[in-house]
């Protein structure tokens, strides 16, 4: 069984593919173990010898920060925190994202600045290794004091509360602990706060989306190249020199990829009757490239975040200091996730415009891409569906981070709304996959009204593989089946398998 050692070593986004492998188990490195133990001892010693208030340890939370708590009630304070903050609603968070949340919470705590006990971290690792996934809901976080409500649901089962899924079945927190022969954790000072403060909900959504968008970006290039070829679009706008003059890496890379995809196409040698293509074809490098650059930027933000300590207060044993600050504030994630949502929405938007061009009866293609339009509606309504999805994306791409609502009696007077940005980004990504599936299906239909044997080796291989699963539409049929099969094709195939097929 593959093992990942939790340590101070930098975690890269690509490492999370390994974490999502259900066979992977977590092990706390000895160095991390000693850091955690040392920080916990520092707090225990401090409580024993000092009576000065420590936020969230010997005081209440939020606007109750000036309420002193008896040393006898410190454990009850932390348990009450977890229970009272489990206020999530909405849809259940997918198990893959829960898996990332468990890992990132352990990773953050293991740096040794949170004063949590080693036993608590090991129980989180136990949940991860056994494939026990707490039931968490996607509504409830303001992305300010971290992701309080989602992380409370994540941690309820440690106490024998809440619910989990395990091997496809649902259990109460008590039932799963009994099944594993584990005792409920009795939280001590600071532990509830360490578990609930943090950005692991936002960061896990962001990481999950980013792990999938590279493939979708490549699929956008492939589907657009098929559309360009089917529309008899011009290759001139992809000339390398043009893009070197503008200096944007994503644009340069996209133009190069389209040239590679179309290399060897005999259709590109046929004389064009038109001087310019519509922007949805001519400006593929500029639009796709800008989204690539945005994705690259967001990747950098998220990689920094998944290697961060984001709970509060933060303990510095070497400096003999406890600092109550704001590392849990989600603003860096909120802005990045909004940017990511906009970037993905634009990939879907330009894809739908290419679908519209292909069904419009231009460039010697039949109306709606059927041989007998009128009797048959052909590809008329898949474009409607794509337009509907794109319109939804436009609403979803409205930034969440521009909003803030005061909470906790004014103590939390500015919030990031990064959790809403995270949930939206996942929906936009899923919508992008649907729109690209409609474009691929439409472009494959359109190119077969040409001499498809003259297309490039890359597109020929793609068309051949696609036709093994989705038939050419001769006469009207129930189309949603075909659209879903096209989406499954994109979901289940790596674009690199076709991009590397240039023989």
TARAJO-V774731 format. One record per pair of residues at least 6 apart in sequence whose C-alpha atoms are under 7 Angstrom apart, sorted by the first residue. I is the first residue (numbers start at 1). J is the second residue. D is the distance in Angstrom with one decimal. If there is no record, write none. Layout:
BEGIN
i=I j=J d=D
i=I j=J d=D
END
This chain:
BEGIN
i=1 j=23 d=6.0
i=1 j=24 d=6.3
i=2 j=23 d=6.5
i=2 j=24 d=4.9
i=2 j=25 d=6.4
i=3 j=24 d=5.4
i=3 j=25 d=4.9
i=3 j=26 d=5.8
i=3 j=27 d=6.9
i=4 j=24 d=6.9
i=4 j=25 d=6.2
i=4 j=26 d=5.0
i=4 j=27 d=6.2
i=5 j=26 d=5.9
i=5 j=27 d=4.9
i=5 j=28 d=5.7
i=5 j=29 d=5.7
i=6 j=26 d=6.8
i=6 j=27 d=6.0
i=6 j=28 d=4.8
i=6 j=29 d=5.6
i=6 j=107 d=6.3
i=7 j=28 d=6.9
i=7 j=29 d=5.6
i=7 j=31 d=6.9
i=7 j=32 d=5.5
i=8 j=111 d=6.4
i=10 j=307 d=6.4
i=11 j=307 d=6.3
i=12 j=303 d=6.0
i=13 j=207 d=6.9
i=13 j=303 d=6.1
i=18 j=24 d=6.9
i=20 j=96 d=6.5
i=20 j=99 d=6.9
i=25 j=129 d=5.0
i=26 j=125 d=6.3
i=26 j=129 d=6.4
i=32 j=110 d=5.6
i=32 j=111 d=6.3
i=35 j=111 d=6.7
i=35 j=112 d=4.7
i=36 j=110 d=6.1
i=36 j=112 d=4.4
i=36 j=115 d=6.8
i=36 j=116 d=6.9
i=36 j=117 d=7.0
i=36 j=118 d=6.4
i=37 j=117 d=6.8
i=37 j=118 d=6.4
i=39 j=112 d=5.8
i=39 j=113 d=6.4
i=39 j=115 d=5.0
i=39 j=317 d=6.2
i=40 j=115 d=4.2
i=40 j=116 d=5.8
i=40 j=117 d=6.1
i=42 j=317 d=6.2
i=43 j=115 d=6.4
i=53 j=59 d=6.4
i=55 j=65 d=6.2
i=56 j=190 d=6.3
i=56 j=193 d=6.7
i=57 j=74 d=6.9
i=57 j=189 d=5.5
i=57 j=190 d=4.9
i=58 j=68 d=5.9
i=58 j=69 d=5.0
i=58 j=74 d=6.6
i=59 j=65 d=5.5
i=59 j=66 d=6.3
i=59 j=67 d=5.3
i=59 j=68 d=4.5
i=59 j=69 d=5.2
i=60 j=66 d=6.7
i=60 j=67 d=5.3
i=60 j=68 d=6.7
i=60 j=69 d=6.9
i=62 j=408 d=6.1
i=62 j=411 d=6.1
i=63 j=408 d=5.7
i=63 j=409 d=6.1
i=63 j=411 d=5.3
i=74 j=188 d=6.4
i=74 j=189 d=5.2
i=75 j=187 d=5.4
i=75 j=188 d=4.3
i=75 j=189 d=5.6
i=78 j=187 d=6.3
i=78 j=188 d=6.8
i=78 j=189 d=6.6
i=78 j=190 d=6.7
i=78 j=191 d=6.4
i=78 j=192 d=4.6
i=78 j=193 d=6.8
i=79 j=187 d=6.3
i=79 j=192 d=6.5
i=81 j=192 d=6.3
i=82 j=152 d=5.2
i=82 j=156 d=6.6
i=82 j=192 d=6.0
i=83 j=156 d=7.0
i=85 j=148 d=6.4
i=85 j=149 d=5.3
i=85 j=152 d=5.8
i=86 j=149 d=5.0
i=86 j=152 d=4.9
i=86 j=153 d=5.3
i=87 j=140 d=6.5
i=87 j=149 d=5.5
i=88 j=137 d=5.2
i=88 j=138 d=6.9
i=88 j=139 d=5.5
i=88 j=140 d=4.8
i=88 j=149 d=5.5
i=88 j=150 d=6.2
i=89 j=137 d=5.4
i=89 j=138 d=6.6
i=89 j=139 d=5.1
i=89 j=140 d=6.4
i=90 j=137 d=5.6
i=90 j=138 d=5.6
i=90 j=139 d=5.3
i=91 j=137 d=5.5
i=91 j=138 d=5.6
i=92 j=135 d=6.6
i=92 j=136 d=5.7
i=92 j=137 d=4.5
i=92 j=138 d=6.2
i=93 j=136 d=5.6
i=93 j=137 d=5.6
i=93 j=138 d=5.8
i=95 j=133 d=6.5
i=97 j=204 d=5.8
i=97 j=205 d=6.3
i=97 j=208 d=6.7
i=98 j=133 d=6.3
i=99 j=128 d=6.6
i=99 j=133 d=7.0
i=100 j=204 d=5.5
i=101 j=200 d=5.4
i=101 j=201 d=6.1
i=101 j=204 d=5.6
i=102 j=124 d=6.6
i=102 j=128 d=6.4
i=104 j=200 d=6.0
i=104 j=306 d=6.5
i=105 j=200 d=6.2
i=106 j=121 d=6.2
i=106 j=124 d=6.9
i=108 j=307 d=6.9
i=108 j=308 d=6.1
i=108 j=309 d=5.1
i=113 j=314 d=5.7
i=113 j=315 d=4.9
i=113 j=316 d=6.4
i=114 j=194 d=6.0
i=114 j=311 d=7.0
i=114 j=314 d=5.9
i=114 j=315 d=6.1
i=115 j=190 d=7.0
i=115 j=315 d=6.8
i=116 j=190 d=6.9
i=116 j=191 d=5.3
i=116 j=194 d=6.7
i=127 j=133 d=7.0
i=131 j=166 d=6.4
i=132 j=164 d=6.4
i=132 j=165 d=6.0
i=132 j=166 d=5.0
i=133 j=164 d=5.2
i=133 j=165 d=5.3
i=133 j=166 d=6.5
i=134 j=153 d=6.9
i=134 j=154 d=5.3
i=134 j=157 d=6.7
i=134 j=163 d=5.9
i=134 j=164 d=4.0
i=134 j=165 d=6.4
i=135 j=153 d=6.6
i=135 j=154 d=6.8
i=135 j=163 d=5.5
i=135 j=164 d=5.1
i=135 j=165 d=6.8
i=136 j=150 d=5.7
i=136 j=153 d=5.3
i=136 j=154 d=6.0
i=137 j=150 d=6.3
i=140 j=149 d=5.6
i=140 j=150 d=6.9
i=141 j=147 d=5.1
i=141 j=148 d=6.1
i=141 j=149 d=5.7
i=141 j=150 d=6.7
i=141 j=419 d=5.8
i=142 j=415 d=6.0
i=142 j=416 d=6.4
i=142 j=417 d=4.8
i=142 j=418 d=6.9
i=142 j=419 d=6.4
i=143 j=329 d=6.4
i=143 j=330 d=5.0
i=143 j=415 d=6.3
i=143 j=416 d=5.3
i=143 j=417 d=5.1
i=143 j=418 d=5.0
i=143 j=419 d=5.4
i=144 j=328 d=6.4
i=144 j=329 d=4.5
i=144 j=330 d=5.7
i=144 j=415 d=4.7
i=144 j=416 d=5.7
i=145 j=197 d=5.9
i=145 j=328 d=5.2
i=145 j=329 d=5.7
i=146 j=197 d=5.0
i=146 j=198 d=4.3
i=146 j=199 d=4.7
i=146 j=328 d=4.5
i=146 j=329 d=5.8
i=146 j=330 d=6.4
i=147 j=196 d=6.9
i=147 j=197 d=6.5
i=147 j=198 d=6.0
i=147 j=199 d=5.6
i=147 j=201 d=6.0
i=148 j=196 d=5.1
i=148 j=197 d=6.1
i=150 j=201 d=6.7
i=151 j=195 d=6.9
i=151 j=196 d=5.1
i=152 j=196 d=5.7
i=153 j=162 d=6.7
i=156 j=162 d=5.2
i=157 j=163 d=6.4
i=157 j=173 d=4.4
i=158 j=184 d=6.0
i=158 j=185 d=5.8
i=159 j=184 d=4.6
i=159 j=185 d=5.1
i=160 j=173 d=4.3
i=160 j=174 d=4.2
i=160 j=177 d=6.5
i=160 j=184 d=5.3
i=161 j=172 d=6.7
i=161 j=173 d=4.4
i=161 j=174 d=6.1
i=162 j=172 d=6.0
i=162 j=173 d=5.1
i=163 j=171 d=5.7
i=163 j=172 d=4.3
i=163 j=173 d=5.0
i=164 j=170 d=5.8
i=164 j=171 d=5.4
i=164 j=172 d=6.3
i=164 j=173 d=6.5
i=165 j=171 d=6.1
i=177 j=183 d=6.4
i=177 j=184 d=6.9
i=194 j=311 d=5.6
i=194 j=312 d=6.8
i=197 j=310 d=6.9
i=197 j=311 d=4.5
i=197 j=312 d=6.4
i=197 j=328 d=6.3
i=198 j=310 d=4.7
i=198 j=311 d=4.7
i=198 j=328 d=5.1
i=199 j=310 d=6.4
i=199 j=328 d=6.1
i=199 j=330 d=6.6
i=202 j=418 d=6.5
i=202 j=419 d=5.2
i=202 j=422 d=5.6
i=203 j=302 d=6.6
i=203 j=305 d=7.0
i=203 j=306 d=6.7
i=205 j=422 d=5.6
i=205 j=423 d=6.9
i=206 j=337 d=6.8
i=206 j=422 d=6.1
i=207 j=302 d=6.8
i=209 j=426 d=5.9
i=209 j=429 d=6.9
i=210 j=299 d=7.0
i=215 j=494 d=7.0
i=215 j=495 d=6.5
i=216 j=433 d=6.8
i=218 j=495 d=6.2
i=219 j=495 d=5.9
i=220 j=436 d=6.5
i=221 j=258 d=6.7
i=223 j=436 d=6.9
i=223 j=439 d=6.4
i=223 j=440 d=5.2
i=225 j=258 d=6.2
i=225 j=261 d=7.0
i=226 j=443 d=5.7
i=226 j=459 d=6.7
i=227 j=354 d=6.8
i=227 j=443 d=4.9
i=228 j=281 d=6.2
i=230 j=443 d=6.3
i=230 j=446 d=5.6
i=230 j=447 d=4.3
i=231 j=358 d=6.5
i=231 j=363 d=6.3
i=233 j=277 d=6.2
i=234 j=277 d=6.8
i=237 j=282 d=6.0
i=238 j=255 d=5.1
i=238 j=259 d=6.8
i=240 j=255 d=6.9
i=240 j=256 d=7.0
i=243 j=251 d=6.6
i=243 j=252 d=5.4
i=244 j=252 d=6.5
i=250 j=289 d=3.8
i=250 j=290 d=6.0
i=250 j=292 d=5.3
i=250 j=293 d=5.3
i=251 j=285 d=4.7
i=251 j=286 d=5.2
i=251 j=289 d=3.9
i=251 j=290 d=6.6
i=254 j=285 d=5.0
i=254 j=288 d=6.8
i=254 j=289 d=5.8
i=255 j=285 d=5.1
i=261 j=458 d=5.6
i=261 j=459 d=6.9
i=261 j=499 d=6.6
i=262 j=456 d=5.3
i=263 j=456 d=5.9
i=264 j=456 d=4.9
i=264 j=457 d=6.7
i=265 j=454 d=6.0
i=265 j=455 d=4.5
i=265 j=456 d=3.9
i=266 j=454 d=5.0
i=266 j=455 d=6.0
i=267 j=454 d=5.7
i=267 j=455 d=5.8
i=280 j=350 d=5.7
i=280 j=353 d=6.2
i=280 j=354 d=5.9
i=288 j=347 d=6.4
i=291 j=343 d=4.7
i=291 j=344 d=6.8
i=294 j=339 d=7.0
i=294 j=340 d=6.6
i=294 j=343 d=6.4
i=295 j=340 d=6.2
i=298 j=336 d=5.4
i=298 j=340 d=6.7
i=310 j=327 d=4.8
i=310 j=328 d=4.7
i=311 j=327 d=6.5
i=311 j=328 d=5.6
i=312 j=324 d=6.0
i=312 j=325 d=6.6
i=312 j=328 d=7.0
i=313 j=322 d=6.6
i=313 j=323 d=5.5
i=313 j=324 d=4.3
i=313 j=325 d=6.5
i=314 j=322 d=5.7
i=314 j=323 d=5.3
i=314 j=324 d=6.4
i=315 j=321 d=6.2
i=315 j=322 d=4.6
i=315 j=323 d=6.5
i=316 j=322 d=6.1
i=329 j=416 d=6.9
i=330 j=416 d=5.5
i=330 j=418 d=5.7
i=331 j=416 d=5.0
i=331 j=418 d=6.6
i=333 j=418 d=6.1
i=334 j=401 d=5.5
i=334 j=416 d=6.1
i=334 j=417 d=6.5
i=334 j=418 d=3.9
i=334 j=421 d=6.0
i=335 j=401 d=6.0
i=337 j=421 d=5.7
i=337 j=422 d=6.0
i=337 j=425 d=6.5
i=338 j=397 d=6.8
i=338 j=399 d=5.3
i=338 j=400 d=6.7
i=338 j=421 d=5.7
i=340 j=425 d=6.9
i=341 j=397 d=5.5
i=341 j=425 d=4.8
i=341 j=428 d=6.3
i=342 j=397 d=5.1
i=344 j=428 d=6.7
i=344 j=429 d=6.4
i=344 j=432 d=6.7
i=345 j=393 d=5.7
i=345 j=394 d=6.7
i=345 j=397 d=6.7
i=345 j=428 d=6.3
i=345 j=432 d=6.9
i=348 j=390 d=6.3
i=348 j=432 d=5.0
i=348 j=435 d=5.9
i=348 j=436 d=6.9
i=349 j=390 d=5.7
i=351 j=435 d=6.9
i=351 j=436 d=6.5
i=351 j=439 d=6.4
i=352 j=386 d=5.9
i=352 j=387 d=6.4
i=352 j=435 d=6.6
i=352 j=439 d=6.9
i=355 j=383 d=6.4
i=355 j=439 d=5.5
i=355 j=442 d=6.5
i=356 j=383 d=6.4
i=358 j=446 d=6.8
i=359 j=367 d=5.6
i=359 j=368 d=4.3
i=359 j=369 d=5.8
i=359 j=379 d=6.7
i=359 j=380 d=7.0
i=360 j=367 d=5.6
i=360 j=368 d=6.4
i=361 j=367 d=4.0
i=361 j=368 d=6.8
i=365 j=449 d=6.9
i=367 j=373 d=6.4
i=368 j=377 d=6.6
i=368 j=378 d=5.3
i=368 j=379 d=4.9
i=368 j=380 d=5.4
i=369 j=378 d=6.1
i=369 j=379 d=6.2
i=369 j=445 d=6.9
i=369 j=446 d=6.1
i=370 j=376 d=7.0
i=370 j=378 d=5.4
i=370 j=474 d=6.6
i=376 j=475 d=6.3
i=376 j=476 d=5.6
i=377 j=476 d=6.7
i=378 j=476 d=5.8
i=382 j=438 d=6.7
i=386 j=435 d=5.4
i=386 j=438 d=6.9
i=389 j=431 d=6.4
i=393 j=428 d=5.8
i=396 j=424 d=6.0
i=400 j=417 d=5.8
i=400 j=418 d=6.9
i=400 j=420 d=6.4
i=400 j=421 d=5.4
i=401 j=416 d=5.5
i=401 j=417 d=5.5
i=401 j=418 d=6.3
i=403 j=417 d=6.9
i=404 j=414 d=5.7
i=404 j=415 d=5.1
i=404 j=416 d=6.4
i=404 j=417 d=6.8
i=405 j=414 d=6.7
i=405 j=415 d=6.6
i=406 j=412 d=6.0
i=406 j=413 d=4.4
i=406 j=414 d=6.1
i=407 j=413 d=6.2
i=433 j=487 d=6.7
i=434 j=487 d=5.9
i=437 j=483 d=6.8
i=437 j=486 d=5.2
i=437 j=487 d=4.8
i=437 j=490 d=6.6
i=438 j=483 d=6.2
i=441 j=486 d=6.3
i=444 j=463 d=6.4
i=445 j=472 d=6.1
i=457 j=501 d=6.7
i=457 j=502 d=5.5
i=457 j=503 d=6.4
i=458 j=498 d=5.7
i=458 j=499 d=6.2
i=458 j=501 d=5.3
i=458 j=502 d=5.5
i=461 j=498 d=6.5
i=462 j=498 d=6.1
i=470 j=482 d=6.4
i=470 j=485 d=6.7
i=470 j=486 d=6.9
END
